Amino acid sequence: MIEITKLIESLKDKRKIFHSEDDLKLSFGMEILENHSDCQVRLERPVEIQMIDGNGNPNKTRAPIDIIITENNGNLIPIELKYKTKKVELKDKNEQYKLTGHGAFDIARFSFRKDIFRIEQYLTTHKNSQTGYVLILTNDNSYFDIDTSKKENFDKFFSFHNGAVIQKEDKGWNYSKINREKYEFKDNCWWYKAKKEKHWTCRKELFYKLNLKTDYKVDWKLYSSFQETTFRYCLIEINKNNFK
């Protein structure tokens, strides 16, 4: 049986920091194989997922799952990874790391919920898949310390700070302070009057309705701490037995 938490704990003894999300993805895939040589690991494996747009219309999209593990009994374990960093330069084991500041916290919080939704949908449509995971690793305390549900930001309802509960009902973007002199509500989203353009929250992959099948409790754990930089990770386990 593959225990993802144990693999994370094992990986952090070898790598305290990563250059990029791809670096993390590859390293984690190698860690899986090192501990479970009887499994197969695929990175960026494309799958079709049924999404629902903000108007309630179904929309099948083809996009990759970051990691899919195939156990020797045929069981599939999908995993989505996120690596969000703030700008810092560090050195570990004679290797230099120069991390960029990703920012765009509102989109990142929305995308975290979207990853949970996608894993739920994957489990629903694959009978030989019982459990999946969403993992985020970051050195930016804006994610684990700041409760945006107490602010009137666009991402008010997408907070996943430590101790938060991600509720199954998607309340969507918070438009309480949208500039109504520039935007008007039309076709179930906000349009810019002059140029007839949609508000950025109404465009493409940010305009999904992400109702989940159950609630999820958020628990951030320490990954590494060195040179005045702390990395924490949040692992969401998604199990079909908990779907309501």
Backbone as CSV, one residue per row, in Angstrom:
resi,resn,N_x,N_y,N_z,CA_x,CA_y,CA_z,C_x,C_y,C_z
1,MET,0.839,-1.202,0.000,0.000,0.000,0.000,0.872,1.249,0.000
2,ILE,0.576,2.161,-0.898,1.358,3.386,-1.000,0.831,4.434,-0.031
3,GLU,1.707,4.937,0.833,1.337,5.981,1.785,2.031,7.275,1.358
4,ILE,1.247,8.198,0.815,1.803,9.419,0.237,2.521,10.265,1.292
5,THR,1.975,10.335,2.489,2.608,11.137,3.551,4.009,10.620,3.853
6,LYS,4.169,9.310,3.909,5.496,8.734,4.164,6.469,9.059,3.045
7,LEU,5.972,9.098,1.806,6.830,9.448,0.681,7.281,10.905,0.764
8,ILE,6.392,11.787,1.197,6.756,13.201,1.371,7.815,13.331,2.456
9,GLU,7.624,12.614,3.561,8.582,12.669,4.662,9.938,12.117,4.216
10,SER,9.909,11.093,3.386,11.154,10.519,2.873,11.854,11.478,1.915
11,LEU,11.063,12.136,1.061,11.630,13.062,0.078,12.284,14.263,0.745
12,LYS,11.694,14.763,1.819,12.232,15.977,2.433,13.570,15.739,3.110
13,ASP,13.916,14.482,3.357,15.251,14.176,3.883,16.314,14.313,2.798
14,LYS,15.887,14.260,1.532,16.823,14.320,0.412,16.814,15.688,-0.273
15,ARG,15.635,16.284,-0.368,15.489,17.571,-1.058,14.693,18.531,-0.175
16,LYS,15.327,19.595,0.274,14.640,20.598,1.092,13.931,21.643,0.244
17,ILE,14.341,21.733,-1.019,13.864,22.804,-1.894,13.944,22.314,-3.336
18,PHE,13.140,22.931,-4.217,13.099,22.534,-5.621,13.192,23.777,-6.492
19,HIS,13.739,23.597,-7.681,13.884,24.735,-8.596,12.543,25.175,-9.177
20,SER,11.652,24.216,-9.374,10.397,24.508,-10.057,9.390,23.405,-9.755
21,GLU,8.176,23.601,-10.246,7.151,22.570,-10.076,7.529,21.301,-10.824
22,ASP,8.152,21.449,-11.984,8.592,20.272,-12.735,9.664,19.503,-11.964
23,ASP,10.548,20.236,-11.308,11.588,19.608,-10.498,10.954,18.804,-9.366
24,LEU,9.959,19.388,-8.709,9.243,18.690,-7.647,8.538,17.451,-8.182
25,LYS,7.886,17.605,-9.312,7.120,16.508,-9.912,8.025,15.315,-10.234
26,LEU,9.151,15.611,-10.870,10.086,14.544,-11.228,10.670,13.895,-9.984
27,SER,11.062,14.707,-9.019,11.663,14.186,-7.785,10.683,13.301,-7.025
28,PHE,9.420,13.732,-6.986,8.426,12.943,-6.266,8.132,11.637,-7.003
29,GLY,8.102,11.697,-8.329,7.908,10.488,-9.114,9.029,9.482,-8.891
30,MET,10.263,9.986,-8.819,11.413,9.115,-8.566,11.347,8.520,-7.158
31,GLU,10.867,9.306,-6.211,10.735,8.827,-4.833,9.717,7.691,-4.743
32,ILE,8.643,7.828,-5.492,7.635,6.766,-5.519,8.244,5.462,-6.027
33,LEU,8.962,5.544,-7.147,9.554,4.342,-7.742,10.645,3.738,-6.868
34,GLU,11.373,4.597,-6.173,12.440,4.095,-5.300,11.874,3.269,-4.150
35,ASN,10.689,3.663,-3.687,10.072,2.963,-2.562,9.066,1.892,-2.991
36,HIS,8.615,1.979,-4.241,7.626,1.014,-4.745,7.996,0.647,-6.177
37,SER,9.006,-0.191,-6.306,9.548,-0.524,-7.630,8.586,-1.361,-8.471
38,ASP,7.544,-1.911,-7.835,6.575,-2.722,-8.570,5.472,-1.877,-9.191
39,CYS,5.539,-0.560,-9.001,4.524,0.351,-9.546,5.006,1.012,-10.830
40,GLN,4.054,1.559,-11.575,4.375,2.403,-12.715,3.987,3.841,-12.384
41,VAL,4.791,4.780,-12.848,4.524,6.199,-12.603,4.526,6.932,-13.933
42,ARG,3.478,7.715,-14.166,3.398,8.544,-15.368,3.236,10.003,-14.963
43,LEU,4.022,10.856,-15.581,3.917,12.291,-15.349,3.141,12.945,-16.489
44,GLU,2.312,13.926,-16.143,1.569,14.694,-17.143,0.754,13.800,-18.072
45,ARG,0.055,12.858,-17.490,-0.753,11.953,-18.304,-2.089,12.625,-18.633
46,PRO,-2.393,12.837,-19.915,-3.636,13.540,-20.284,-4.870,12.679,-20.028
47,VAL,-5.902,13.308,-19.500,-7.176,12.627,-19.267,-8.306,13.583,-19.640
48,GLU,-9.468,13.018,-19.883,-10.658,13.828,-20.140,-11.449,13.966,-18.845
49,ILE,-11.743,15.200,-18.475,-12.498,15.485,-17.258,-13.724,16.310,-17.634
50,GLN,-14.863,15.945,-17.087,-16.088,16.715,-17.333,-16.136,17.894,-16.370
51,MET,-15.977,19.099,-16.901,-16.069,20.313,-16.121,-17.437,20.950,-16.339
52,ILE,-17.805,21.856,-15.422,-19.067,22.588,-15.524,-18.746,24.078,-15.510
53,ASP,-19.196,24.816,-16.528,-18.886,26.247,-16.529,-19.856,27.011,-15.631
54,GLY,-19.621,28.305,-15.484,-20.399,29.124,-14.578,-21.862,29.242,-14.938
55,ASN,-22.207,28.860,-16.152,-23.602,28.874,-16.590,-24.261,27.504,-16.445
56,GLY,-23.503,26.557,-15.868,-24.048,25.215,-15.659,-23.906,24.296,-16.840
57,ASN,-23.159,24.713,-17.860,-22.991,23.899,-19.058,-21.827,22.916,-18.899
58,PRO,-22.045,21.632,-19.200,-20.953,20.657,-19.135,-19.938,20.911,-20.240
59,ASN,-18.694,20.660,-19.933,-17.631,20.935,-20.898,-16.504,19.942,-20.673
60,LYS,-16.369,18.979,-21.564,-15.301,17.998,-21.425,-13.977,18.621,-21.827
61,THR,-13.010,18.563,-20.943,-11.691,19.115,-21.231,-10.642,18.017,-21.155
62,ARG,-9.648,18.138,-21.995,-8.540,17.182,-21.993,-7.315,17.909,-21.444
63,ALA,-6.880,17.483,-20.281,-5.739,18.118,-19.624,-5.000,17.071,-18.803
64,PRO,-3.717,17.284,-18.527,-2.937,16.267,-17.833,-3.151,16.250,-16.323
65,ILE,-3.081,15.053,-15.752,-2.929,14.877,-14.307,-1.426,14.811,-14.046
66,ASP,-0.943,15.523,-13.042,0.505,15.635,-12.824,1.184,14.286,-12.657
67,ILE,0.635,13.439,-11.780,1.207,12.107,-11.557,0.071,11.095,-11.467
68,ILE,0.214,9.986,-12.164,-0.700,8.860,-11.975,0.136,7.615,-11.681
69,ILE,-0.137,7.033,-10.520,0.547,5.810,-10.100,-0.340,4.622,-10.454
70,THR,0.262,3.613,-11.074,-0.450,2.355,-11.315,0.184,1.287,-10.446
71,GLU,-0.575,0.796,-9.457,-0.078,-0.263,-8.593,-0.146,-1.602,-9.318
72,ASN,0.556,-2.606,-8.792,0.641,-3.888,-9.503,-0.695,-4.619,-9.569
73,ASN,-1.680,-4.181,-8.761,-3.025,-4.776,-8.833,-3.939,-4.008,-9.790
74,GLY,-3.381,-3.002,-10.487,-4.150,-2.222,-11.449,-4.795,-0.987,-10.868
75,ASN,-4.670,-0.786,-9.561,-5.254,0.400,-8.923,-4.530,1.664,-9.376
76,LEU,-5.298,2.714,-9.672,-4.745,3.985,-10.145,-4.848,5.045,-9.056
77,ILE,-3.764,5.769,-8.832,-3.741,6.843,-7.834,-3.346,8.141,-8.531
78,PRO,-4.300,9.054,-8.743,-3.971,10.342,-9.379,-3.522,11.368,-8.337
79,ILE,-2.536,12.177,-8.711,-2.011,13.204,-7.807,-1.805,14.497,-8.589
80,GLU,-2.323,15.586,-8.046,-2.055,16.914,-8.601,-1.102,17.637,-7.657
81,LEU,-0.089,18.298,-8.234,0.927,18.995,-7.444,0.915,20.487,-7.733
82,LYS,1.210,21.259,-6.703,1.409,22.697,-6.856,2.672,23.089,-6.089
83,TYR,3.480,23.959,-6.707,4.693,24.472,-6.059,4.681,25.980,-6.229
84,LYS,4.306,26.691,-5.170,4.165,28.137,-5.215,5.233,28.781,-4.341
85,THR,5.989,29.705,-4.924,7.123,30.262,-4.184,7.096,31.786,-4.142
86,LYS,7.742,32.309,-3.125,8.053,33.726,-3.102,9.533,33.876,-3.424
87,LYS,9.907,35.036,-3.873,11.258,35.261,-4.387,12.305,35.085,-3.291
88,VAL,13.278,34.238,-3.560,14.357,34.014,-2.604,15.505,33.305,-3.323
89,GLU,16.716,33.560,-2.866,17.893,32.849,-3.354,18.493,32.070,-2.200
90,LEU,18.699,30.761,-2.414,19.182,29.877,-1.364,20.234,28.932,-1.910
91,LYS,21.001,28.380,-0.999,21.992,27.375,-1.376,21.833,26.176,-0.465
92,ASP,21.724,25.002,-1.080,21.570,23.771,-0.314,22.418,22.681,-0.954
93,LYS,23.288,22.072,-0.160,24.174,21.009,-0.638,24.951,21.450,-1.881
94,ASN,25.514,22.654,-1.809,26.327,23.230,-2.877,25.551,23.474,-4.173
95,GLU,24.234,23.490,-4.085,23.393,23.782,-5.248,22.671,25.101,-5.025
96,GLN,22.747,25.986,-6.012,22.137,27.309,-5.891,20.699,27.288,-6.405
97,TYR,19.802,27.889,-5.627,18.396,27.973,-6.007,17.992,29.437,-6.086
98,LYS,17.362,29.797,-7.178,16.886,31.159,-7.367,15.395,31.089,-7.703
99,LEU,14.574,31.222,-6.675,13.137,31.072,-6.844,12.492,32.398,-7.199
100,THR,11.505,32.333,-8.052,10.762,33.527,-8.448,9.547,33.698,-7.545
101,GLY,9.004,34.903,-7.520,7.777,35.164,-6.783,6.587,34.949,-7.696
102,HIS,5.777,33.955,-7.404,4.654,33.628,-8.282,3.489,34.605,-8.147
103,GLY,3.188,35.018,-6.917,2.061,35.934,-6.727,0.754,35.327,-7.231
104,ALA,-0.142,36.175,-7.758,-1.447,35.736,-8.287,-2.129,34.771,-7.326
105,PHE,-2.241,35.181,-6.063,-2.783,34.307,-5.030,-4.242,33.930,-5.291
106,ASP,-5.008,34.876,-5.840,-6.423,34.602,-6.083,-6.604,33.455,-7.076
107,ILE,-5.845,33.501,-8.170,-5.927,32.431,-9.168,-5.412,31.114,-8.598
108,ALA,-4.340,31.179,-7.805,-3.770,29.963,-7.214,-4.762,29.302,-6.264
109,ARG,-5.491,30.114,-5.496,-6.471,29.536,-4.567,-7.631,28.886,-5.334
110,PHE,-8.079,29.547,-6.381,-9.117,28.958,-7.231,-8.621,27.645,-7.837
111,SER,-7.383,27.642,-8.320,-6.822,26.468,-8.985,-6.657,25.296,-8.027
112,PHE,-6.410,25.589,-6.756,-6.288,24.522,-5.761,-7.621,23.788,-5.628
113,ARG,-8.697,24.555,-5.548,-10.023,23.935,-5.492,-10.316,23.178,-6.786
114,LYS,-9.892,23.743,-7.895,-10.123,23.080,-9.185,-9.396,21.741,-9.245
115,ASP,-8.204,21.675,-8.682,-7.470,20.408,-8.647,-8.227,19.354,-7.845
116,ILE,-8.809,19.763,-6.723,-9.611,18.820,-5.930,-10.792,18.326,-6.753
117,PHE,-11.454,19.255,-7.432,-12.596,18.897,-8.283,-12.179,17.892,-9.348
118,ARG,-11.054,18.141,-10.005,-10.595,17.272,-11.089,-10.276,15.868,-10.572
119,ILE,-9.649,15.778,-9.400,-9.347,14.461,-8.838,-10.641,13.736,-8.468
120,GLU,-11.606,14.458,-7.910,-12.902,13.842,-7.617,-13.526,13.268,-8.885
121,GLN,-13.501,14.055,-9.961,-14.097,13.602,-11.218,-13.346,12.395,-11.772
122,TYR,-12.036,12.394,-11.632,-11.237,11.258,-12.104,-11.646,9.990,-11.353
123,LEU,-11.758,10.091,-10.043,-12.132,8.922,-9.239,-13.523,8.422,-9.617
124,THR,-14.422,9.353,-9.886,-15.799,8.997,-10.226,-15.884,8.214,-11.531
125,THR,-15.012,8.548,-12.466,-15.093,7.933,-13.798,-14.125,6.760,-13.984
126,HIS,-13.332,6.447,-12.963,-12.393,5.319,-13.060,-12.689,4.334,-11.922
127,LYS,-13.301,3.211,-12.265,-13.718,2.252,-11.238,-12.524,1.625,-10.510
128,ASN,-11.358,1.606,-11.149,-10.175,1.035,-10.512,-9.330,2.098,-9.822
129,SER,-9.977,3.213,-9.454,-9.298,4.281,-8.737,-10.147,4.678,-7.531
130,GLN,-9.591,4.490,-6.335,-10.337,4.729,-5.110,-9.929,6.025,-4.403
131,THR,-8.633,6.330,-4.459,-8.100,7.462,-3.698,-7.158,8.284,-4.561
132,GLY,-7.241,9.609,-4.421,-6.325,10.516,-5.097,-5.894,11.616,-4.143
133,TYR,-4.976,12.468,-4.603,-4.409,13.483,-3.718,-4.167,14.797,-4.455
134,VAL,-4.240,15.878,-3.691,-3.778,17.183,-4.149,-2.737,17.660,-3.147
135,LEU,-1.559,17.997,-3.646,-0.440,18.401,-2.792,0.068,19.772,-3.218
136,ILE,0.211,20.662,-2.245,0.840,21.955,-2.515,2.006,22.146,-1.555
137,LEU,3.120,22.626,-2.094,4.314,22.938,-1.310,4.673,24.396,-1.573
138,THR,4.906,25.167,-0.502,5.173,26.592,-0.693,6.015,27.157,0.444
139,ASN,6.746,28.211,0.140,7.440,28.996,1.169,6.765,30.345,1.354
140,ASP,5.576,30.496,0.795,4.836,31.753,0.878,3.736,31.619,1.927
141,ASN,3.909,32.309,3.040,2.954,32.183,4.141,1.590,32.780,3.817
142,SER,1.457,33.451,2.684,0.153,33.989,2.285,-0.876,32.877,2.146
143,TYR,-0.412,31.665,1.841,-1.330,30.547,1.680,-1.717,29.924,3.015
144,PHE,-0.737,29.663,3.880,-1.071,28.925,5.098,-1.413,29.806,6.296
145,ASP,-1.034,31.094,6.278,-1.308,31.972,7.420,-2.494,32.906,7.224
146,ILE,-2.743,33.305,5.997,-3.752,34.345,5.745,-5.115,33.735,5.428
147,ASP,-6.099,34.136,6.227,-7.482,33.687,6.031,-8.204,34.717,5.161
148,THR,-8.267,34.455,3.867,-8.891,35.424,2.953,-10.415,35.450,3.081
149,SER,-10.987,34.489,3.807,-12.437,34.503,3.979,-12.883,35.678,4.840
150,LYS,-11.917,36.304,5.530,-12.226,37.474,6.353,-12.015,38.778,5.591
151,LYS,-11.652,38.664,4.322,-11.412,39.846,3.496,-12.424,39.882,2.353
152,GLU,-12.630,41.051,1.789,-13.551,41.180,0.658,-12.795,41.122,-0.666
153,ASN,-11.895,40.173,-0.788,-11.155,39.960,-2.027,-11.981,39.081,-2.973
154,PHE,-11.572,39.038,-4.231,-12.250,38.170,-5.185,-12.177,36.705,-4.747
155,ASP,-11.053,36.319,-4.094,-10.870,34.925,-3.697,-11.328,34.645,-2.263
156,LYS,-12.223,35.450,-1.748,-12.730,35.328,-0.383,-13.161,33.892,-0.046
157,PHE,-13.800,33.224,-0.980,-14.371,31.903,-0.704,-13.448,30.749,-1.114
158,PHE,-12.206,31.061,-1.476,-11.271,30.021,-1.907,-10.083,29.859,-0.952
159,SER,-10.184,30.399,0.244,-9.074,30.332,1.193,-8.799,28.889,1.614
160,PHE,-7.531,28.520,1.689,-7.169,27.219,2.256,-6.021,27.394,3.258
161,HIS,-6.192,28.385,4.143,-5.256,28.619,5.239,-5.294,27.442,6.212
162,ASN,-4.322,27.394,7.103,-4.256,26.293,8.055,-5.509,26.270,8.932
163,GLY,-6.158,25.106,9.003,-7.358,24.951,9.795,-8.647,25.233,9.050
164,ALA,-8.546,25.701,7.814,-9.745,26.006,7.027,-10.496,24.726,6.661
165,VAL,-11.752,24.878,6.377,-12.556,23.790,5.825,-13.000,24.206,4.424
166,ILE,-12.565,23.459,3.431,-13.000,23.713,2.059,-14.366,23.073,1.901
167,GLN,-15.393,23.900,1.824,-16.761,23.391,1.779,-17.132,22.905,0.386
168,LYS,-17.991,21.900,0.362,-18.311,21.282,-0.928,-19.078,22.218,-1.865
169,GLU,-19.859,23.146,-1.310,-20.572,24.099,-2.168,-19.631,25.198,-2.632
170,ASP,-19.564,25.402,-3.919,-18.730,26.464,-4.486,-19.506,27.776,-4.488
171,LYS,-19.053,28.724,-3.668,-19.711,30.033,-3.618,-19.197,30.973,-4.696
172,GLY,-18.167,30.526,-5.422,-17.672,31.304,-6.548,-16.838,32.512,-6.143
173,TRP,-16.541,33.327,-7.125,-15.776,34.547,-6.895,-16.622,35.560,-6.127
174,ASN,-15.964,36.361,-5.312,-16.655,37.373,-4.518,-16.662,38.704,-5.274
175,TYR,-17.841,39.120,-5.733,-17.954,40.341,-6.533,-18.508,41.522,-5.729
176,SER,-18.375,41.471,-4.418,-18.995,42.507,-3.588,-18.443,43.903,-3.875
177,LYS,-17.192,43.957,-4.325,-16.584,45.273,-4.563,-16.234,45.508,-6.026
178,ILE,-16.859,44.772,-6.916,-16.557,44.992,-8.324,-17.029,46.392,-8.734
179,ASN,-16.278,47.021,-9.605,-16.599,48.375,-10.058,-17.786,48.331,-11.025
180,ARG,-18.955,48.676,-10.522,-20.168,48.606,-11.342,-20.281,49.746,-12.339
181,GLU,-19.357,50.701,-12.279,-19.317,51.740,-13.306,-18.598,51.233,-14.558
182,LYS,-17.744,50.244,-14.375,-17.015,49.671,-15.507,-17.644,48.368,-16.002
183,TYR,-18.283,47.629,-15.070,-18.784,46.305,-15.421,-20.288,46.207,-15.242
184,GLU,-20.897,45.406,-16.088,-22.321,45.091,-15.946,-22.489,43.577,-15.994
185,PHE,-23.501,43.100,-15.287,-23.742,41.661,-15.225,-24.559,41.242,-16.442
186,LYS,-24.007,40.297,-17.202,-24.637,39.869,-18.445,-24.289,38.410,-18.709
187,ASP,-25.291,37.617,-19.073,-25.067,36.198,-19.372,-24.337,35.491,-18.241
188,ASN,-24.757,35.786,-17.012,-24.255,35.132,-15.806,-22.782,35.415,-15.511
189,CYS,-22.244,36.502,-16.059,-20.883,36.911,-15.701,-20.752,38.415,-15.931
190,TRP,-19.639,38.965,-15.498,-19.429,40.410,-15.570,-18.696,40.797,-16.848
191,TRP,-19.253,41.789,-17.533,-18.692,42.258,-18.794,-18.207,43.694,-18.636
192,TYR,-17.069,43.990,-19.284,-16.563,45.354,-19.321,-17.341,46.110,-20.390
193,LYS,-17.964,47.193,-19.992,-18.897,47.876,-20.897,-18.258,48.393,-22.177
194,ALA,-17.145,49.121,-22.025,-16.572,49.819,-23.185,-16.057,48.851,-24.243
195,LYS,-15.237,47.892,-23.831,-14.606,46.988,-24.791,-15.374,45.690,-24.970
196,LYS,-16.458,45.536,-24.245,-17.264,44.319,-24.335,-16.443,43.079,-24.005
197,GLU,-15.545,43.215,-23.038,-14.727,42.093,-22.602,-15.220,41.577,-21.258
198,LYS,-15.036,40.306,-21.044,-15.408,39.718,-19.768,-14.378,40.070,-18.694
199,HIS,-14.849,40.180,-17.458,-13.947,40.298,-16.323,-13.073,39.048,-16.281
200,TRP,-11.836,39.175,-15.787,-10.899,38.046,-15.856,-11.418,36.803,-15.131
201,THR,-12.284,36.959,-14.126,-12.827,35.809,-13.411,-13.878,35.066,-14.222
202,CYS,-14.284,35.639,-15.331,-15.313,35.020,-16.184,-14.720,34.408,-17.445
203,ARG,-13.416,34.308,-17.482,-12.774,33.831,-18.704,-12.272,32.396,-18.568
204,LYS,-12.599,31.589,-19.525,-12.054,30.247,-19.725,-11.980,29.438,-18.431
205,GLU,-10.764,29.040,-18.017,-10.604,28.108,-16.912,-10.888,28.716,-15.542
206,LEU,-11.162,30.014,-15.488,-11.495,30.641,-14.212,-13.004,30.789,-14.046
207,PHE,-13.764,30.271,-14.991,-15.211,30.425,-14.974,-15.899,29.076,-14.773
208,TYR,-15.263,28.187,-14.017,-15.858,26.895,-13.730,-16.657,26.941,-12.428
209,LYS,-17.702,26.134,-12.380,-18.454,25.906,-11.151,-17.886,24.649,-10.519
210,LEU,-17.322,24.785,-9.316,-16.541,23.705,-8.724,-17.192,23.163,-7.455
211,ASN,-18.418,22.688,-7.580,-19.069,22.032,-6.449,-18.392,20.693,-6.185
212,LEU,-18.000,20.473,-4.952,-17.303,19.247,-4.572,-18.282,18.231,-3.989
213,LYS,-17.805,17.022,-3.791,-18.653,15.949,-3.281,-18.647,15.854,-1.762
214,THR,-17.706,16.537,-1.115,-17.633,16.546,0.341,-16.767,17.714,0.787
215,ASP,-16.722,17.966,2.091,-15.851,19.007,2.637,-14.448,18.447,2.848
216,TYR,-13.459,19.351,2.908,-12.076,18.934,3.142,-11.433,19.834,4.187
217,LYS,-10.829,19.223,5.201,-10.137,19.974,6.253,-8.691,20.225,5.815
218,VAL,-8.234,21.446,6.002,-6.888,21.842,5.574,-5.929,21.785,6.764
219,ASP,-4.829,21.079,6.581,-3.825,20.934,7.636,-2.438,21.108,7.016
220,TRP,-1.807,22.231,7.321,-0.464,22.490,6.796,0.581,21.882,7.722
221,LYS,1.610,21.268,7.130,2.691,20.648,7.904,4.038,21.210,7.453
222,LEU,4.989,21.175,8.356,6.337,21.656,8.045,7.021,20.710,7.065
223,TYR,7.619,21.285,6.027,8.421,20.483,5.094,9.906,20.700,5.345
224,SER,10.344,21.949,5.326,11.756,22.244,5.603,11.876,23.677,6.090
225,SER,12.921,23.913,6.840,13.166,25.264,7.351,14.674,25.483,7.418
226,PHE,15.162,26.434,6.635,16.591,26.724,6.627,16.832,28.090,6.009
227,GLN,17.923,28.717,6.425,18.313,30.034,5.912,17.136,31.022,5.964
228,GLU,16.421,31.002,7.069,15.302,31.913,7.325,14.138,31.733,6.343
229,THR,14.085,30.582,5.697,12.983,30.283,4.783,12.306,28.994,5.236
230,THR,10.977,29.035,5.299,10.214,27.867,5.738,9.279,27.400,4.631
231,PHE,9.363,26.123,4.313,8.454,25.503,3.363,7.453,24.642,4.128
232,ARG,6.192,24.802,3.772,5.142,23.969,4.348,4.366,23.301,3.216
233,TYR,3.729,22.177,3.563,2.935,21.487,2.551,1.554,21.157,3.098
234,CYS,0.620,21.103,2.198,-0.751,20.708,2.507,-1.106,19.550,1.574
235,LEU,-1.549,18.458,2.165,-1.938,17.285,1.390,-3.425,17.010,1.621
236,ILE,-4.188,17.049,0.545,-5.610,16.729,0.609,-5.814,15.316,0.070
237,GLU,-6.336,14.434,0.907,-6.656,13.077,0.461,-8.117,13.031,0.022
238,ILE,-8.348,12.487,-1.152,-9.688,12.426,-1.739,-10.053,10.954,-1.919
239,ASN,-11.092,10.518,-1.194,-11.469,9.107,-1.195,-12.941,8.965,-1.569
240,LYS,-13.211,8.054,-2.489,-14.586,7.868,-2.961,-15.546,7.454,-1.829
241,ASN,-15.032,6.827,-0.809,-15.882,6.390,0.309,-16.475,7.579,1.063
242,ASN,-15.853,8.753,0.918,-16.321,9.932,1.628,-17.275,10.806,0.806
243,PHE,-17.507,10.424,-0.447,-18.396,11.214,-1.290,-19.824,11.106,-0.777
244,LYS,-20.487,12.264,-0.718,-21.859,12.289,-0.191,-22.867,12.472,-1.331
